[in-house]
Amino acid sequence: MSKQTKGIAIFVSFLMLVPFSTATFGRGPKPKNLRAGAVYVLTNQVNNQVAVFRRTAKGMLTSAGEFPTGGAGNPIPQGTDPATDPLASQGALIISAGNRFLFAVNAGSNQISVMKIKKNELTMVDLVDSGGVRPISLALHDDLLYVLNEGGTPNITGFTVEENGTLTPLDGSTQPLIGGVAADPAQIGFSSDGSLLVVTEKAGNRINTYTIDDDGLPSAPINNPSNGMTPFGFAFNNAGTLVVSEAFGGAANASAASSYSAPDSGILSVVSGSVANSQTASCWVVIPNNGKFAFVSNTGSGTISSYRIGSDVEWLALLDSVAGDTGMGSSPIDMTLSNNSRYLFVHAAGSQLVVSFRVKKKGTLTMVDTAGGLPLGAQGIAAK
């Protein structure tokens, strides 16, 4: 067992003795207020809430309480394996570009919540119907918000975001997924310039793309086969490179990631296909602001892998199979970066922790802190 893993195990034992509402996890410099620096995790419980952690300039975390979304989540049943991923999605909780609002899915009540970020609290702004069943992922570009509804007959549906954060349904924005009821989608996301929407289908091993017109409306879905099996999370860099994780059905040590060029036509071209990382169940993907690296969480291995992204032809190369270690059984799922990309925050669902890492210039990771008390079934993470 590594020193890092032993440290997490000791910390988890400590967390079992300290209530979430009173525990203080940060050390060192004074934590920032919520508008200056914080990490947010969606609890995804029947009474859905957002758990908030203030963070210091050095990436250390302190609990700041929980704030209701006004809707219902979709938690895992009592007695279920704590590593269970109830929504199996990336993007259940996202933050606006100006760090003014949080947008959250309520998978149990088919709603989207908007919460305003204040210095010491989150306040409700709006609660709207998602336009479908079981919303699991959100995408935001400028004043356009799109939701991926996974249940029933899956669809995507759009909204305009008003200046005060309220949402207005966008007429004509609902489109189906190519795989229909058997799609088992994982994420919806915009390209960097907002010209494309992308949705991964785990069961169909395909990537749906939708071109976006001047009115913010999507085309019919365009069918792009995934290079590898079980495409899950993805992220774009500013150059338009799309990096997609491939879980390969959770097969041991079989995971990979592929890169694609993503033109405005929505027809993807594979650049680097299924670059293996020797880990298990690669699912979530984030790319720092410089666009040179991609980090992938490996839920089955309890690790984070890093990739290098080429600056000219979007090639992808494995940098480090184990760039970060959250511990055996920790089941890292959702990840997010701070605004300046100096810190990576990982939701280790199996340990009910948020783990923070310092991101170095060459794409290496150093663990900084852990903060706990999250409920089983929590899903979705965002940060400033």
N, C-alpha and C positions, 0 to 999 in steps of 0.2 A: 504494500500500500504506500502511495507517495505521501510526502509531507503535506501536500496541498489537500489530498483526500482525507488524511487524518484530521487536519484542521477543521474541515467542514463537518466531519463526524462529531467532533467535540462541540462545535458551535450548535449543531442540531440538538445535542443533548441539553445544552444550556437553554435553548429556545423552548424546550418542553416544560421548563420550570418557570418561565417568565411570560406573563400575559402580553399579547400583542399590543393591547391598548396602553400599556404602561412601560413597555420595554424601550430602552434607548440603545440604538445600535451604532450610531456614529461615534467617531473618535477624532481628536485633533481639532482642526479649524471649525469655527461656528458654521452650522448649516445655513444655506441660503433660504430666503423665502421662496414660496412655490413659483412665483413668476420669474425668479432669478435662476432657480435650478431645482429640479425635482424629477422623481421617477414615479410613474403611475402604473398600477396593475389592476386589471378588471377581475373582480372576485368571481363573477359568473355563478353566483348563488341565486336561490329563489328570490330573495330580496337583493337584487344586484347592486353592487357598490363598486367604487374605485378606491383601492388602497393606495395611499400616498406616502412617499418617502422623500423628505428633504435630502439634498445632497450638498456636500462641501465642494470646494474647488479642487479637492484631491480625490473626489469620487467616493467618499465615505457617506454612509446612509443613516438616516434617523427616521423612525416612524412618525408620521404626522396625522394618522387617523384614517377613517374610511368615510366616504361620502356617497349617498344613495343616487342611483341613476334614475329612479322612478319606474324602472321596468323589472322584468324577471329574467334571470339567467337560465342556464341549462346545466346544473351541476351533475357530478357523477354520483351514483347511489352510494349509500353507506356500505362499507365493507368492500368497495371496489379497490382494485390495485391503485395505489396513489400515483403511479406513473401513467394512468389512463388519461388520454387527451380528449376531453369531451367535445370540443368543437372541431378539432383537427384542422385548424386554419391559421393563417398568418394575417394580421391586420384587424383583429377584433376591437382594438382600441388605438386610435390615432390622434395626433395633435396637429393643430393648424400651423401654417408656416409662421405666423406672427406670434405663436405661443399664447394665443388668447383663449382658444377653445379646445376642449377634448370632445371627440366623437366616439361613442361606444355602442356596440350591438347588445341587444337584449334578446338572446336566442329563444328564451322561453316565452316571451310575450310578443314576438314579431315586431319589435320596435327599435328605433334608433334614438339615443339620447345625445343631447348637446349640453356640455357643462362649461361654464366660464371659469377660467383660472384666475383666482385672486391671490393676494399675498399669503393668506393663511387658510384658505378654504376653497372648495369648489362649489359653485351654485348652479342650480338647474336653469337652463335657458329654454330648452324645447324637448319634446318627446313626441315622435311621429311614427306612424305605421311604416314598416320597411318596404311595403309593396310586394311582399311575398311571405314565405314561411321559413322560419329559422335563419335569420341573418347571421352570418359568421365572419364577414370580412368587409372592410371599408377602404375606399380610395379617394383621395382628395387632390384636386389641382385647381389653384386659384379659387373661384367661387362655385366649382362643380364638385359634388360629392356623389359617389356611386357606391351602392351596396350589393354584395353577393348574397342572395337568398338560396340556401342549400336545400331546404326541405321541399316537400311536395314536388312540383315541377320546377326545378331550379331556374332562376333568372337573375339578371342584373337590372337595377332600377336606379335612376338618377334624381338628384335634387339640386336646386340652387341654394347657396348659402348666403343669406342676407348679411348686411353689415353688422347687425346685432347678434348674429349666430343662428338665428332661426332658419328652418329648412322649408323650402317650398317644392313639392313634387314637380318634376319636369315632364310635362306631357309628351308622350311618344318615346320616352327613354327606355321603356322595358323591353328587353330582348332575352331570348332563351339561350340555353347552353346546347351545344351540339349533341352532347351525350344524353340529354333529357334526364329522366328520373334516375338513370344509372350513372350519372356523371361523377358523383362524389367529388365536388370541387374543393379547392383548398384556399385560394387567394384571388382577390381582384386587385389590380394596381394600374396606375397610369405610367406611361413612358415619361421621360424627363420633361419633354416639351408639351405634354398633354394631348398629343395627336392620336395616341393609341390607348385603348384599355386592353388589359391582358387578364385571362382567367385560366388557371391550371385545373385540369381534370385528372384526379388520381386514378380512378377506375378506367377511364378511357384512354389513358396514356397520351393525352393530347393537350395542346395549348390553344385556347380560343383567343383570337384577337378581334377587336372592334375598332374601326376607324371612327374618329370623332369629328363631326362637322362644325361649322361656325356657330351653330346654335347649341352646341354641347350634346348633340344627339348621336347615338352610336349606330353604326351599320349593323347588318345581320352578322352573326359570328362567322369568322374565317377559320377554317380547320387547319391547324398546324400540328403534325405528329411530333410528339416528344421524342428526342433522341434516345432517352433512357426510360426505364420503367418507373412509374409512380412519381411523376413530376409534382412537386409540392410548393415550397416557397420560392420567391424570386425577388430580384431587385434590379433596377436600372442604374447605370452610372450616367454622368452628364453627357458622355459621348454617344449614348444610345445603345450601349451594350446591355443585353439582357442576360442575367445569370440565373439559372434555375437549378434547384436542388433535385436530386433523384433518390428516392428512398428504396427503390427496388423491392417493394413489398415488405420491407423490414428484414430482409435476408441478412444474416450475420456478415459483417465486414464487406458488404457488396455495394455500399452507397457511392454516389458520385455527384458531379455537377457539370452542366453543359453551358456554353455561352452561345448566343445567337446575335446576329445583326437584325435590327428591327426597324425597317424602313416605314415610311408613312403608309405604304400600301397594306401593311399588316401581314405580309407574307414573310415569315421568318426564315432565315438561312442559318444553318448550323455552322459555327466556326470551330469550336473545340467541343467534341462530342464525348460525353460521359467520362470526364476526367476523374478517375477513382481516388478515393481518400482512405480506403481500408477501414472505414468506420461503419456503424450500423444505424440505419434510419435517419439519414440526413434530411432535415425538413425545413428549417427556417434560414433565411438569407438576409444579410444586411451588407451595404457597401458604404464605406466612409466617404466624406466629401471629396477627397482627392481622386476618387474613382479608380485607384490603383489596386485595391484589394477587395476581396469578398470574404466574409466570415459565414460559416455554415454550422448550425447546431446539429449535433448527432445524438438524437434522443436515446437510442439504444445503447450507446457507448458512454454517455456522460461526458462528452468532449465537444470542443469547438475546433473545426478545421479552418485553415486559411488558404486562400488562393490569390495568385497574382493575376491582374488583368492587363493585357497588352494595351499600349497607348495608341497603336496604329490600326491593327486589324482585329481587335477584340478577342485575341486568343486568351485562353485560360490555362493556367498551370498551377499545380498543387504547390503551395509554399510550405505548409506544415500540416501533417495529418492530425497532430494533436497540438494545436496552438494554445489551447486553454483546456483545463480539466476541472469540471464541476463535481466530480466524484462518482463512483459506482452507485447506480440506483438513483442518481439525482434527476435523471430524465430532463435535460435541458430542452425547452421548447422555444417559446417566444424570445426574441432578442430585439434590442433597440440601441441606438447610439445617441450620445449627447449631441447638442447642436453643433459643437465644434469638432465632433468625432474623436475627441480625446479619450472618451470612456465608452465601453461596451457594457450594457446591462443585460443579464441573462436571467430569465425566469426558469429556475431549476424546480420543475413541478414536483418531482419525486421527493425532494427535500423541503418543499414549501418555502423556498428561499428566492431572493434576488441576489445574484452574484455580480459584483462590479469588477471590470478589468480595465487596466490602463492600456490604451492602444499606442504602441510605439511607431516611430516613423517607418520602420521596415516591415510593418504589419505583424509584429510580435505582440503577445498579450501577457500582462502581468496582473495577477489577481490582487485586488485592493481591499475589498470588504464583502461581507455578506449581511443581509437583513432578512428577517423571517417573520413567521406568524401568518403566512398566507393560507387561505383555506384550500382544501383539496378541490380540484376542478377549476381553479383560477386559470384564466386564459386571456391573453392580450397584454401588451406592455408598450408604454410610450415614455419619452423622456424629453427634457429640455437641457 
